[in-house]
Amino acid sequence: MLRPSSSIPRRGRGPLWRDPAVRALATQVILLIALVAVIGLLIHNTLVNLEARGINTGFGFLDGRAGFPISQTLIQYTSDSTYGRTFAVGLLNTLLVSVLGIVAATLIGFLVGIARLSPNWLLARLAACYVELFRNIPLLLQILFWYFAVLRSLPSPRQSISMFDAFFFNVRGMVMPAPETQPAFVAVWVALLVAIVATVGLVIYGRRRQAATGRALPVGWIGTMLIIGLPIVAYFVTGRPLNWSVPELGGFNFRGGMHVLPELLALWLALSIYTAAFIAEIVRSGIQSVPGGQTEAARSLSLPGGLTLRRIVLPQAMRVIIPQITSQYLNLTKNSSLATAIGYPDLVAVFAGTTLNQTGQAIEIIAMTMAVYLIISLVISLLMNIYNARVALRER
Amino acid sequence: MGTYKSALMTLAAGTTLAFTLTHAAQAATLDDVKSRGQLRCGVSDGLPGFSNPDADGTWQGIDVETCRAVAAAVLDDPEKVAFSPLTAKERFTALQSGEVDMLSRNTTWTASRDNSMGLNFTGVNFYDGQGFMIRKDLGINSATELDGASVCVAAGTTTELNLADYFRANDMEYQAVSFDESSQTAAGFDSGRCDVLTSDSSQLAALRLQLSEPDSVKILPERISKEPLGPVVRQGDDQWFDIVKWTLFAMINAEELGVNSDNVDQMRDNPPNPNVARLLGQDGNFGQQMGLTNDWAYRIISEVGNYGEVYADTVGANSPLGIERGINALWNDGGIMYAPPVR
């Protein structure tokens, strides 16, 4: 709101409409009322017309029986489940491919980005080729390429490509052994938790010791051994409470084991590889934005190369990298809706697609779907902003 | 790329629905079509025999001919039709939002579609039933042996719902593989992504022609559902509803009365009986009652043909599909095709 600056003497008594503060307030209130009225009119008009045309409205359909199956469900779902459940299944499938994609794209992106700056000529050129190739081909084409050209050319289930008789690759995706835990397996989780808590404690102790005595503790090694070792010890002490459900060919398909859909694999590969090309460029530019003097200063203190990268270069590069990587994560999540092109059952395919078609309630369903993408994007932004605030330059 | 575009279209249609619905609900579709000089008709995105562009890009099929018949009745020119290819998922939103004037897209008439979506089914131009197609070398002879199979199916169809019901009723398990377009389901079946392809049996016959080896597959004998397919219009415009309904009835009546595109001129000039005279506008004012001219049915039959001719040319004996008339024969010829009389 506009307020007269305190340095300007306030006008004496005058008519109310001459007062800038009152005028500004009045304009804004009128605008707000007009906006609300227009939106209200739009909603009212739509509802009246939907009613006149005999189209169902409201969110009651979410309790109706869906009646159709979904090929990948992370939670219990049958064709008897409700449309509300369909929404949850689609949402989880979207989140699954987004999270898998973000993790893989970040790993590949950092590796390629650092490789582009490598003094090794071949490595740097290969990384450059990767970036130029994958960021310049439209994502939809890449998804179709992985799905139709690569995964569709795999053999039928009976002629599966087998690795160690446990992993099978065929045109219906990947089948692998699935862990089946017994009750006593809880001990392994507890051991893992204890190890993580102990490692965190160790890190804090290590920092204090270094601050007090100047000697560093090999926290990395001890922590790794704790986190891997303790659960293994617990596993054997409790009598190996874990079975593997090994897939076996029976009838039409493999039975038992864990099935990974080719649609998921294709979408995951395409999203990670495409986004990684952008992340690689962001990482490269981030590292190059750190002045060379920083590295030289670190060398003159005889810090080793790895430590220079980890402690001097990357923390400064992160300030450039994080905001840009955030938008790549957002892009990846939104791009996952291209799943519908290859039949991966994401939110857009099962909810904004099939459910919309079966119920005919386009407005409610499209509104819910848009709201979900908005919320996912805002949550990712929030998390990345929190992380960014931690690595940002602290001005003293 | 069809699916990407189609996903965008669904989204666009869905979001614009809110705004287009703010127009008057009781628009007279007949006046719109006449003033535009063109009928906008929603058809399938490529299903041989029903609606599929031929080598020259001209749409062909039984559903396409229904659109042309309406154009002939209303605009006196069967070519004044703009065809909108729609996926199963897009079709209802496209009709609801007014993007098309009518839908003639092998759409199954069901209670919920007729009653809760603001739509009206005008009749049935093809009686169908859902079946299964499978590779011969698997040695399966009945749908009851399909336990554990992967099944390709088009998303957002009654087929998808019937499939779930059938496997549950027979206590069998299956893995559904859903695609947006029927051509994608056929491609998935062809590449071995699924063991079984399920759809309306007429569609199976059509999709079979798209496979790399059509002779290596067979259609199982079971028909697991009733699929009456017919044209659809928006609810709330009774005049337009009547025109589309009676266009189909005129074609069926013409076949029953022996009127076809070859003899229609002669029949009009010398009607052999009062029924033919009424149908072809020589007696009464049945066309005017619908807001058309009285030679409406004459134009349909001379420009498009009667139901039997259209059937034979698109899905029947004269077409690559070669589907027998079966229950789609006239009621007095062993089938259930029956139209109310023009009088």
Boltz contact constraints between the chains, C-beta under 6 A:
constraints:
  - contact:
      token1: [A, 45]
      token2: [B, 22]
      max_distance: 6.0
  - contact:
      token1: [A, 46]
      token2: [B, 18]
      max_distance: 6.0
  - contact:
      token1: [A, 46]
      token2: [B, 21]
      max_distance: 6.0
  - contact:
      token1: [A, 49]
      token2: [B, 21]
      max_distance: 6.0
  - contact:
      token1: [A, 49]
      token2: [B, 25]
      max_distance: 6.0
  - contact:
      token1: [A, 52]
      token2: [B, 25]
      max_distance: 6.0
  - contact:
      token1: [A, 53]
      token2: [B, 25]
      max_distance: 6.0
  - contact:
      token1: [A, 53]
      token2: [B, 118]
      max_distance: 6.0
  - contact:
      token1: [A, 53]
      token2: [B, 235]
      max_distance: 6.0
  - contact:
      token1: [A, 53]
      token2: [B, 236]
      max_distance: 6.0
  - contact:
      token1: [A, 54]
      token2: [B, 118]
      max_distance: 6.0
  - contact:
      token1: [A, 54]
      token2: [B, 235]
      max_distance: 6.0
  - contact:
      token1: [A, 55]
      token2: [B, 118]
      max_distance: 6.0
  - contact:
      token1: [A, 56]
      token2: [B, 116]
      max_distance: 6.0
  - contact:
      token1: [A, 67]
      token2: [B, 161]
      max_distance: 6.0
  - contact:
      token1: [A, 67]
      token2: [B, 164]
      max_distance: 6.0
  - contact:
      token1: [A, 68]
      token2: [B, 160]
      max_distance: 6.0
  - contact:
      token1: [A, 68]
      token2: [B, 161]
      max_distance: 6.0
  - contact:
      token1: [A, 68]
      token2: [B, 164]
      max_distance: 6.0
  - contact:
      token1: [A, 69]
      token2: [B, 164]
      max_distance: 6.0
  - contact:
      token1: [A, 69]
      token2: [B, 176]
      max_distance: 6.0
  - contact:
      token1: [A, 71]
      token2: [B, 176]
      max_distance: 6.0
  - contact:
      token1: [A, 71]
      token2: [B, 177]
      max_distance: 6.0
  - contact:
      token1: [A, 79]
      token2: [B, 164]
      max_distance: 6.0
  - contact:
      token1: [A, 140]
      token2: [B, 4]
      max_distance: 6.0
  - contact:
      token1: [A, 152]
      token2: [B, 191]
      max_distance: 6.0
  - contact:
      token1: [A, 156]
      token2: [B, 192]
      max_distance: 6.0
  - contact:
      token1: [A, 171]
      token2: [B, 192]
      max_distance: 6.0
  - contact:
      token1: [A, 171]
      token2: [B, 193]
      max_distance: 6.0
  - contact:
      token1: [A, 251]
      token2: [B, 148]
      max_distance: 6.0
  - contact:
      token1: [A, 252]
      token2: [B, 148]
      max_distance: 6.0
  - contact:
      token1: [A, 252]
      token2: [B, 149]
      max_distance: 6.0
  - contact:
      token1: [A, 252]
      token2: [B, 195]
      max_distance: 6.0
  - contact:
      token1: [A, 253]
      token2: [B, 148]
      max_distance: 6.0
  - contact:
      token1: [A, 340]
      token2: [B, 3]
      max_distance: 6.0
  - contact:
      token1: [A, 340]
      token2: [B, 7]
      max_distance: 6.0
  - contact:
      token1: [A, 341]
      token2: [B, 3]
      max_distance: 6.0
  - contact:
      token1: [A, 341]
      token2: [B, 4]
      max_distance: 6.0
  - contact:
      token1: [A, 343]
      token2: [B, 178]
      max_distance: 6.0
  - contact:
      token1: [A, 343]
      token2: [B, 179]
      max_distance: 6.0
  - contact:
      token1: [A, 353]
      token2: [B, 89]
      max_distance: 6.0
  - contact:
      token1: [A, 353]
      token2: [B, 155]
      max_distance: 6.0
  - contact:
      token1: [A, 354]
      token2: [B, 155]
      max_distance: 6.0
  - contact:
      token1: [A, 354]
      token2: [B, 156]
      max_distance: 6.0
  - contact:
      token1: [A, 357]
      token2: [B, 89]
      max_distance: 6.0
  - contact:
      token1: [A, 357]
      token2: [B, 156]
      max_distance: 6.0
  - contact:
      token1: [A, 360]
      token2: [B, 92]
      max_distance: 6.0
  - contact:
      token1: [A, 360]
      token2: [B, 117]
      max_distance: 6.0
  - contact:
      token1: [A, 362]
      token2: [B, 14]
      max_distance: 6.0
  - contact:
      token1: [A, 362]
      token2: [B, 17]
      max_distance: 6.0
  - contact:
      token1: [A, 362]
      token2: [B, 93]
      max_distance: 6.0
  - contact:
      token1: [A, 363]
      token2: [B, 18]
      max_distance: 6.0
  - contact:
      token1: [A, 366]
      token2: [B, 14]
      max_distance: 6.0
  - contact:
      token1: [A, 366]
      token2: [B, 15]
      max_distance: 6.0
